[in-house]
């Protein structure tokens, strides 16, 4: 029975948000959304240049640099 009490106490402590290792979830969501927006902002106007550069690099690697 003491084990069950310990587990329940730890669970309640964790759910109350007293854990300093819990992190900042809204902050990470904002960083993820902003990163996706930056990727789209770069990808949309430069899509053809990026695709051409990647295809050239892949061709160079697969053909032995020639």
TIPA-519169 format. One record per residue: residue number from 1; chain; x, y, z of N, C-alpha, C, O, CB in turn. Coordinates in nm, 3 decimals. Glycine has a CB too. Example, Ala and Ser with C-alpha at 12.3 -4.5 7.8 and 13.67 -1.06 7.14 Angstrom:
2
<pati num="1" cadena="A" n_east="1.319" n_north="-0.569" n_up="0.780" ca_east="1.230" ca_north="-0.450" ca_up="0.780" c_east="1.320" c_north="-0.330" c_up="0.780" o_east="1.424" o_north="-0.332" o_up="0.846" cb_east="1.131" cb_north="-0.447" cb_up="0.905"/>
<pati num="2" cadena="A" n_east="1.285" n_north="-0.225" n_up="0.708" ca_east="1.367" ca_north="-0.106" ca_up="0.714" c_east="1.290" c_north="0.003" c_up="0.787" o_east="1.341" o_north="0.114" o_up="0.804" cb_east="1.408" cb_north="-0.060" cb_up="0.572"/>
//
This chain:
66
<pati num="1" cadena="A" n_east="0.081" n_north="-0.121" n_up="0.000" ca_east="0.000" ca_north="0.000" ca_up="0.000" c_east="0.085" c_north="0.127" c_up="0.000" o_east="0.043" o_north="0.225" o_up="-0.062" cb_east="-0.092" cb_north="0.000" cb_up="0.119"/>
<pati num="2" cadena="A" n_east="0.202" n_north="0.132" n_up="0.066" ca_east="0.282" ca_north="0.254" ca_up="0.061" c_east="0.329" c_north="0.287" c_up="-0.081" o_east="0.344" o_north="0.404" o_up="-0.115" cb_east="0.403" cb_north="0.240" cb_up="0.152"/>
<pati num="3" cadena="A" n_east="0.351" n_north="0.183" n_up="-0.163" ca_east="0.392" ca_north="0.207" ca_up="-0.302" c_east="0.282" c_north="0.280" c_up="-0.377" o_east="0.311" o_north="0.374" o_up="-0.451" cb_east="0.427" cb_north="0.075" cb_up="-0.372"/>
<pati num="4" cadena="A" n_east="0.158" n_north="0.238" n_up="-0.361" ca_east="0.045" ca_north="0.302" ca_up="-0.429" c_east="0.032" c_north="0.448" c_up="-0.385" o_east="0.006" o_north="0.536" o_up="-0.467" cb_east="-0.086" cb_north="0.225" cb_up="-0.400"/>
<pati num="5" cadena="A" n_east="0.050" n_north="0.473" n_up="-0.256" ca_east="0.043" ca_north="0.610" ca_up="-0.206" c_east="0.154" c_north="0.695" c_up="-0.266" o_east="0.131" o_north="0.810" o_up="-0.302" cb_east="0.052" cb_north="0.612" cb_up="-0.052"/>
<pati num="6" cadena="A" n_east="0.272" n_north="0.640" n_up="-0.278" ca_east="0.385" ca_north="0.711" ca_up="-0.338" c_east="0.359" c_north="0.743" c_up="-0.485" o_east="0.387" o_north="0.854" o_up="-0.531" cb_east="0.514" cb_north="0.629" cb_up="-0.324"/>
<pati num="7" cadena="A" n_east="0.305" n_north="0.647" n_up="-0.557" ca_east="0.275" ca_north="0.667" ca_up="-0.699" c_east="0.169" c_north="0.775" c_up="-0.717" o_east="0.183" o_north="0.863" o_up="-0.802" cb_east="0.230" cb_north="0.536" cb_up="-0.764"/>
<pati num="8" cadena="A" n_east="0.062" n_north="0.768" n_up="-0.638" ca_east="-0.045" ca_north="0.868" ca_up="-0.649" c_east="0.007" c_north="1.006" c_up="-0.611" o_east="-0.028" o_north="1.104" o_up="-0.677" cb_east="-0.164" cb_north="0.830" cb_up="-0.559"/>
<pati num="9" cadena="A" n_east="0.088" n_north="1.016" n_up="-0.509" ca_east="0.144" ca_north="1.144" ca_up="-0.468" c_east="0.233" c_north="1.202" c_up="-0.578" o_east="0.226" o_north="1.322" o_up="-0.606" cb_east="0.224" cb_north="1.129" cb_up="-0.338"/>
<pati num="10" cadena="A" n_east="0.316" n_north="1.119" n_up="-0.639" ca_east="0.402" ca_north="1.165" ca_up="-0.748" c_east="0.320" c_north="1.210" c_up="-0.868" o_east="0.353" o_north="1.310" o_up="-0.932" cb_east="0.500" cb_north="1.055" cb_up="-0.790"/>
<pati num="11" cadena="A" n_east="0.213" n_north="1.138" n_up="-0.898" ca_east="0.127" ca_north="1.174" ca_up="-1.011" c_east="0.057" c_north="1.307" c_up="-0.986" o_east="0.051" o_north="1.391" o_up="-1.076" cb_east="0.024" cb_north="1.065" cb_up="-1.036"/>
<pati num="12" cadena="A" n_east="0.004" n_north="1.326" n_up="-0.866" ca_east="-0.062" ca_north="1.451" ca_up="-0.833" c_east="0.037" c_north="1.567" c_up="-0.839" o_east="0.005" o_north="1.674" o_up="-0.889" cb_east="-0.127" cb_north="1.444" cb_up="-0.693"/>
<pati num="13" cadena="A" n_east="0.157" n_north="1.545" n_up="-0.788" ca_east="0.261" ca_north="1.648" ca_up="-0.791" c_east="0.294" c_north="1.687" c_up="-0.935" o_east="0.312" o_north="1.805" o_up="-0.965" cb_east="0.387" cb_north="1.600" cb_up="-0.718"/>
<pati num="14" cadena="A" n_east="0.303" n_north="1.588" n_up="-1.022" ca_east="0.337" ca_north="1.615" ca_up="-1.162" c_east="0.224" c_north="1.686" c_up="-1.234" o_east="0.249" o_north="1.777" o_up="-1.313" cb_east="0.371" cb_north="1.484" cb_up="-1.235"/>
<pati num="15" cadena="A" n_east="0.102" n_north="1.647" n_up="-1.209" ca_east="-0.012" ca_north="1.708" ca_up="-1.277" c_east="-0.039" c_north="1.851" c_up="-1.231" o_east="-0.097" o_north="1.930" o_up="-1.305" cb_east="-0.136" cb_north="1.624" cb_up="-1.255"/>
<pati num="16" cadena="A" n_east="0.002" n_north="1.885" n_up="-1.110" ca_east="-0.018" ca_north="2.021" ca_up="-1.061" c_east="0.075" c_north="2.119" c_up="-1.130" o_east="0.051" o_north="2.240" o_up="-1.122" cb_east="0.005" cb_north="2.027" cb_up="-0.912"/>
<pati num="17" cadena="A" n_east="0.176" n_north="2.073" n_up="-1.197" ca_east="0.265" ca_north="2.162" ca_up="-1.270" c_east="0.382" c_north="2.213" c_up="-1.188" o_east="0.443" o_north="2.313" o_up="-1.224" cb_east="0.189" cb_north="2.278" cb_up="-1.323"/>
<pati num="18" cadena="A" n_east="0.415" n_north="2.147" n_up="-1.077" ca_east="0.527" ca_north="2.190" ca_up="-0.995" c_east="0.661" c_north="2.139" c_up="-1.046" o_east="0.765" o_north="2.168" o_up="-0.986" cb_east="0.507" cb_north="2.144" cb_up="-0.854"/>
<pati num="19" cadena="A" n_east="0.661" n_north="2.065" n_up="-1.154" ca_east="0.783" ca_north="2.005" ca_up="-1.207" c_east="0.862" c_north="2.109" c_up="-1.286" o_east="0.812" o_north="2.157" o_up="-1.387" cb_east="0.749" cb_north="1.882" cb_up="-1.296"/>
<pati num="20" cadena="A" n_east="0.984" n_north="2.146" n_up="-1.242" ca_east="1.061" ca_north="2.246" ca_up="-1.316" c_east="1.111" c_north="2.195" c_up="-1.451" o_east="1.153" o_north="2.275" o_up="-1.534" cb_east="1.178" cb_north="2.291" cb_up="-1.233"/>
<pati num="21" cadena="A" n_east="1.107" n_north="2.064" n_up="-1.476" ca_east="1.152" ca_north="2.007" ca_up="-1.602" c_east="1.040" c_north="1.997" c_up="-1.704" o_east="1.060" o_north="1.941" o_up="-1.812" cb_east="1.212" cb_north="1.870" cb_up="-1.578"/>
<pati num="22" cadena="A" n_east="0.925" n_north="2.051" n_up="-1.673" ca_east="0.809" ca_north="2.033" ca_up="-1.759" c_east="0.823" c_north="2.108" c_up="-1.891" o_east="0.779" o_north="2.058" o_up="-1.994" cb_east="0.686" cb_north="2.079" cb_up="-1.688"/>
<pati num="23" cadena="A" n_east="0.881" n_north="2.226" n_up="-1.891" ca_east="0.904" ca_north="2.299" ca_up="-2.013" c_east="0.793" c_north="2.398" c_up="-2.045" o_east="0.694" o_north="2.408" o_up="-1.973" cb_east="0.920" cb_north="2.204" cb_up="-2.126"/>
<pati num="24" cadena="A" n_east="0.814" n_north="2.469" n_up="-2.153" ca_east="0.722" ca_north="2.574" ca_up="-2.195" c_east="0.656" c_north="2.530" c_up="-2.325" o_east="0.705" o_north="2.562" o_up="-2.434" cb_east="0.796" cb_north="2.710" cb_up="-2.212"/>
<pati num="25" cadena="A" n_east="0.546" n_north="2.458" n_up="-2.315" ca_east="0.480" ca_north="2.402" ca_up="-2.433" c_east="0.432" c_north="2.511" c_up="-2.529" o_east="0.458" o_north="2.499" o_up="-2.649" cb_east="0.363" cb_north="2.314" cb_up="-2.391"/>
<pati num="26" cadena="A" n_east="0.363" n_north="2.616" n_up="-2.484" ca_east="0.321" ca_north="2.719" ca_up="-2.580" c_east="0.439" c_north="2.783" c_up="-2.652" o_east="0.428" o_north="2.819" o_up="-2.769" cb_east="0.241" cb_north="2.826" cb_up="-2.509"/>
<pati num="27" cadena="A" n_east="0.551" n_north="2.797" n_up="-2.583" ca_east="0.669" ca_north="2.853" ca_up="-2.647" c_east="0.721" c_north="2.762" c_up="-2.758" o_east="0.757" o_north="2.810" o_up="-2.866" cb_east="0.778" cb_north="2.875" cb_up="-2.545"/>
<pati num="28" cadena="A" n_east="0.724" n_north="2.632" n_up="-2.732" ca_east="0.771" ca_north="2.539" ca_up="-2.834" c_east="0.675" c_north="2.532" c_up="-2.952" o_east="0.718" o_north="2.516" o_up="-3.066" cb_east="0.789" cb_north="2.400" cb_up="-2.774"/>
<pati num="29" cadena="A" n_east="0.545" n_north="2.543" n_up="-2.925" ca_east="0.448" ca_north="2.545" ca_up="-3.035" c_east="0.471" c_north="2.667" c_up="-3.122" o_east="0.468" o_north="2.659" o_up="-3.244" cb_east="0.302" cb_north="2.543" cb_up="-2.980"/>
<pati num="30" cadena="A" n_east="0.493" n_north="2.783" n_up="-3.058" ca_east="0.517" ca_north="2.906" ca_up="-3.134" c_east="0.646" c_north="2.895" c_up="-3.216" o_east="0.649" o_north="2.938" o_up="-3.331" cb_east="0.525" cb_north="3.027" cb_up="-3.039"/>
<pati num="31" cadena="A" n_east="0.751" n_north="2.838" n_up="-3.158" ca_east="0.876" ca_north="2.820" ca_up="-3.233" c_east="0.855" c_north="2.729" c_up="-3.353" o_east="0.908" o_north="2.755" o_up="-3.461" cb_east="0.986" cb_north="2.763" cb_up="-3.141"/>
<pati num="32" cadena="A" n_east="0.778" n_north="2.621" n_up="-3.335" ca_east="0.752" ca_north="2.528" ca_up="-3.445" c_east="0.673" c_north="2.594" c_up="-3.556" o_east="0.705" o_north="2.578" o_up="-3.674" cb_east="0.677" cb_north="2.405" cb_up="-3.395"/>
<pati num="33" cadena="A" n_east="0.570" n_north="2.669" n_up="-3.520" ca_east="0.487" ca_north="2.737" ca_up="-3.620" c_east="0.569" c_north="2.843" c_up="-3.693" o_east="0.557" o_north="2.858" o_up="-3.815" cb_east="0.363" cb_north="2.800" cb_up="-3.555"/>
<pati num="34" cadena="A" n_east="0.650" n_north="2.918" n_up="-3.620" ca_east="0.732" ca_north="3.021" ca_up="-3.684" c_east="0.836" c_north="2.961" c_up="-3.776" o_east="0.866" o_north="3.017" o_up="-3.882" cb_east="0.800" cb_north="3.108" cb_up="-3.578"/>
<pati num="35" cadena="A" n_east="0.893" n_north="2.846" n_up="-3.738" ca_east="0.989" ca_north="2.779" ca_up="-3.824" c_east="0.923" c_north="2.732" c_up="-3.953" o_east="0.979" o_north="2.747" o_up="-4.062" cb_east="1.053" cb_north="2.659" cb_up="-3.751"/>
<pati num="36" cadena="A" n_east="0.804" n_north="2.675" n_up="-3.941" ca_east="0.731" ca_north="2.632" ca_up="-4.061" c_east="0.699" c_north="2.751" c_up="-4.150" o_east="0.708" o_north="2.741" o_up="-4.273" cb_east="0.601" cb_north="2.559" cb_up="-4.022"/>
<pati num="37" cadena="A" n_east="0.662" n_north="2.864" n_up="-4.091" ca_east="0.633" ca_north="2.984" ca_up="-4.169" c_east="0.758" c_north="3.034" c_up="-4.240" o_east="0.751" o_north="3.077" o_up="-4.356" cb_east="0.575" cb_north="3.094" cb_up="-4.079"/>
<pati num="38" cadena="A" n_east="0.872" n_north="3.030" n_up="-4.172" ca_east="0.997" ca_north="3.073" ca_up="-4.238" c_east="1.035" c_north="2.981" c_up="-4.353" o_east="1.080" o_north="3.028" o_up="-4.458" cb_east="1.111" cb_north="3.077" cb_up="-4.136"/>
<pati num="39" cadena="A" n_east="1.017" n_north="2.852" n_up="-4.333" ca_east="1.047" ca_north="2.757" ca_up="-4.442" c_east="0.960" c_north="2.786" c_up="-4.563" o_east="1.008" o_north="2.787" o_up="-4.676" cb_east="1.027" cb_north="2.611" cb_up="-4.394"/>
<pati num="40" cadena="A" n_east="0.830" n_north="2.808" n_up="-4.539" ca_east="0.741" ca_north="2.840" ca_up="-4.650" c_east="0.776" c_north="2.974" c_up="-4.715" o_east="0.769" o_north="2.987" o_up="-4.837" cb_east="0.597" cb_north="2.841" cb_up="-4.602"/>
<pati num="41" cadena="A" n_east="0.813" n_north="3.072" n_up="-4.633" ca_east="0.848" ca_north="3.203" ca_up="-4.687" c_east="0.972" c_north="3.196" c_up="-4.775" o_east="0.984" o_north="3.271" o_up="-4.872" cb_east="0.870" cb_north="3.303" cb_up="-4.573"/>
<pati num="42" cadena="A" n_east="1.064" n_north="3.107" n_up="-4.743" ca_east="1.184" ca_north="3.089" ca_up="-4.825" c_east="1.156" c_north="2.999" c_up="-4.944" o_east="1.205" o_north="3.024" o_up="-5.054" cb_east="1.299" cb_north="3.032" cb_up="-4.742"/>
<pati num="43" cadena="A" n_east="1.078" n_north="2.894" n_up="-4.923" ca_east="1.055" ca_north="2.795" ca_up="-5.027" c_east="0.970" c_north="2.847" c_up="-5.142" o_east="0.997" o_north="2.818" o_up="-5.258" cb_east="0.990" cb_north="2.673" cb_up="-4.969"/>
<pati num="44" cadena="A" n_east="0.867" n_north="2.925" n_up="-5.110" ca_east="0.774" ca_north="2.967" ca_up="-5.215" c_east="0.842" c_north="3.052" c_up="-5.324" o_east="0.829" o_north="3.018" o_up="-5.441" cb_east="0.659" cb_north="3.047" cb_up="-5.153"/>
<pati num="45" cadena="A" n_east="0.913" n_north="3.158" n_up="-5.291" ca_east="0.971" ca_north="3.237" ca_up="-5.400" c_east="1.094" c_north="3.173" c_up="-5.466" o_east="1.124" o_north="3.202" o_up="-5.582" cb_east="1.009" cb_north="3.373" cb_up="-5.349"/>
<pati num="46" cadena="A" n_east="1.166" n_north="3.087" n_up="-5.393" ca_east="1.290" ca_north="3.029" ca_up="-5.445" c_east="1.278" c_north="2.882" c_up="-5.478" o_east="1.379" o_north="2.813" o_up="-5.484" cb_east="1.401" cb_north="3.050" cb_up="-5.347"/>
<pati num="47" cadena="A" n_east="1.157" n_north="2.832" n_up="-5.498" ca_east="1.136" ca_north="2.689" ca_up="-5.519" c_east="1.214" c_north="2.636" c_up="-5.639" o_east="1.282" o_north="2.534" o_up="-5.628" cb_east="0.988" cb_north="2.660" cb_up="-5.538"/>
<pati num="48" cadena="A" n_east="1.204" n_north="2.703" n_up="-5.752" ca_east="1.273" ca_north="2.651" ca_up="-5.871" c_east="1.425" c_north="2.655" c_up="-5.853" o_east="1.494" o_north="2.563" o_up="-5.897" cb_east="1.233" cb_north="2.733" cb_up="-5.995"/>
<pati num="49" cadena="A" n_east="1.477" n_north="2.758" n_up="-5.791" ca_east="1.622" ca_north="2.766" ca_up="-5.769" c_east="1.668" c_north="2.655" c_up="-5.675" o_east="1.773" o_north="2.594" o_up="-5.696" cb_east="1.661" cb_north="2.904" cb_up="-5.713"/>
<pati num="50" cadena="A" n_east="1.589" n_north="2.628" n_up="-5.571" ca_east="1.625" ca_north="2.522" ca_up="-5.476" c_east="1.619" c_north="2.385" c_up="-5.543" o_east="1.709" o_north="2.302" o_up="-5.525" cb_east="1.532" cb_north="2.525" cb_up="-5.352"/>
<pati num="51" cadena="A" n_east="1.514" n_north="2.361" n_up="-5.620" ca_east="1.500" ca_north="2.232" ca_up="-5.689" c_east="1.613" c_north="2.213" c_up="-5.789" o_east="1.670" o_north="2.105" o_up="-5.798" cb_east="1.363" cb_north="2.223" cb_up="-5.761"/>
<pati num="52" cadena="A" n_east="1.646" n_north="2.318" n_up="-5.864" ca_east="1.757" ca_north="2.308" ca_up="-5.960" c_east="1.890" c_north="2.280" c_up="-5.890" o_east="1.969" o_north="2.199" o_up="-5.937" cb_east="1.767" cb_north="2.436" cb_up="-6.042"/>
<pati num="53" cadena="A" n_east="1.915" n_north="2.348" n_up="-5.779" ca_east="2.040" ca_north="2.328" ca_up="-5.706" c_east="2.050" c_north="2.186" c_up="-5.651" o_east="2.156" o_north="2.124" o_up="-5.657" cb_east="2.052" cb_north="2.430" cb_up="-5.592"/>
<pati num="54" cadena="A" n_east="1.940" n_north="2.134" n_up="-5.599" ca_east="1.942" ca_north="1.997" ca_up="-5.545" c_east="1.960" c_north="1.896" c_up="-5.658" o_east="2.036" o_north="1.800" o_up="-5.643" cb_east="1.811" cb_north="1.968" cb_up="-5.467"/>
<pati num="55" cadena="A" n_east="1.891" n_north="1.916" n_up="-5.769" ca_east="1.906" ca_north="1.824" ca_up="-5.882" c_east="2.048" c_north="1.827" c_up="-5.937" o_east="2.103" o_north="1.723" o_up="-5.972" cb_east="1.807" cb_north="1.859" cb_up="-5.992"/>
<pati num="56" cadena="A" n_east="2.108" n_north="1.944" n_up="-5.946" ca_east="2.246" ca_north="1.955" ca_up="-5.993" c_east="2.341" c_north="1.884" c_up="-5.898" o_east="2.432" o_north="1.813" o_up="-5.942" cb_east="2.286" cb_north="2.103" cb_up="-6.007"/>
<pati num="57" cadena="A" n_east="2.320" n_north="1.904" n_up="-5.766" ca_east="2.406" ca_north="1.838" ca_up="-5.668" c_east="2.391" c_north="1.686" c_up="-5.676" o_east="2.491" o_north="1.614" o_up="-5.671" cb_east="2.374" cb_north="1.887" cb_up="-5.526"/>
<pati num="58" cadena="A" n_east="2.269" n_north="1.638" n_up="-5.687" ca_east="2.246" ca_north="1.493" ca_up="-5.696" c_east="2.305" c_north="1.435" c_up="-5.825" o_east="2.364" o_north="1.327" o_up="-5.823" cb_east="2.096" cb_north="1.461" cb_up="-5.690"/>
<pati num="59" cadena="A" n_east="2.290" n_north="1.506" n_up="-5.933" ca_east="2.348" ca_north="1.461" ca_up="-6.059" c_east="2.500" c_north="1.456" c_up="-6.050" o_east="2.564" o_north="1.363" o_up="-6.100" cb_east="2.305" cb_north="1.553" cb_up="-6.174"/>
<pati num="60" cadena="A" n_east="2.557" n_north="1.558" n_up="-5.986" ca_east="2.702" ca_north="1.561" ca_up="-5.970" c_east="2.752" c_north="1.444" c_up="-5.886" o_east="2.856" o_north="1.386" o_up="-5.916" cb_east="2.744" cb_north="1.693" cb_up="-5.906"/>
<pati num="61" cadena="A" n_east="2.679" n_north="1.411" n_up="-5.783" ca_east="2.720" ca_north="1.301" ca_up="-5.695" c_east="2.703" c_north="1.166" c_up="-5.763" o_east="2.791" o_north="1.081" o_up="-5.757" cb_east="2.640" cb_north="1.304" cb_up="-5.565"/>
<pati num="62" cadena="A" n_east="2.588" n_north="1.148" n_up="-5.829" ca_east="2.562" ca_north="1.018" ca_up="-5.890" c_east="2.643" c_north="0.994" c_up="-6.017" o_east="2.669" o_north="0.879" o_up="-6.052" cb_east="2.415" cb_north="1.004" cb_up="-5.922"/>
<pati num="63" cadena="A" n_east="2.684" n_north="1.099" n_up="-6.086" ca_east="2.762" ca_north="1.080" ca_up="-6.208" c_east="2.911" c_north="1.084" c_up="-6.182" o_east="2.990" o_north="1.074" o_up="-6.276" cb_east="2.725" cb_north="1.185" cb_up="-6.311"/>
<pati num="64" cadena="A" n_east="2.952" n_north="1.099" n_up="-6.059" ca_east="3.094" ca_north="1.098" ca_up="-6.026" c_east="3.158" c_north="1.234" c_up="-6.041" o_east="3.281" o_north="1.242" o_up="-6.052" cb_east="3.166" cb_north="0.998" cb_up="-6.112"/>
<pati num="65" cadena="A" n_east="3.083" n_north="1.339" n_up="-6.043" ca_east="3.140" ca_north="1.474" ca_up="-6.049" c_east="3.164" c_north="1.525" c_up="-6.189" o_east="3.218" o_north="1.634" o_up="-6.206" cb_east="3.266" cb_north="1.477" cb_up="-5.975"/>
<pati num="66" cadena="A" n_east="3.127" n_north="1.449" n_up="-6.288" ca_east="3.158" ca_north="1.491" ca_up="-6.425" c_east="3.046" c_north="1.554" c_up="-6.487" o_east="3.055" o_north="1.595" o_up="-6.603" cb_east="3.201" cb_north="1.380" cb_up="-6.507"/>
//
